[in-house]
């Protein structure tokens, strides 16, 4: 019967073990569970605040990205406007330079035409004067006497008028 003692169940022993377990559980709950629970809650709060900060940082980064993209777009538009304005100014400036050059060329041509006209008139006057001198000398030799200036001019004018008429008919 000795074997039954080893296997036997002692009711008081079980009750005492259960009481020890309950006491130990209560002590552990009071001493360890609440502090561990508090530490876990603090960690959870820290993690949540870190996630919130990360979300804020991501949203701020998105806003900054959008702001920079807008600034880049407006800078590109502004650069295009500056280039457009500069090219228009350059075109206007070149047009003014070309117009001034044309005006100067026209002025030079007019001056050259005026100078040629003056030269032509001067040459005509010189030729007329030479004709007058030659005709006066010939007339004196032909007539054998000297004629007065009035007669001389009248003859020369009629001669020159006749030459001008002949040139107009030939042309």
Secondary structure as GFF3:
##gff-version 3
##sequence-region A 1 171
A	DSSP	alpha_helix	2	7	.	.	.	ID=ss1
A	DSSP	alpha_helix	11	28	.	.	.	ID=ss2
A	DSSP	pi_helix	29	33	.	.	.	ID=ss3
A	DSSP	alpha_helix	34	143	.	.	.	ID=ss4
A	DSSP	alpha_helix	149	170	.	.	.	ID=ss5
###
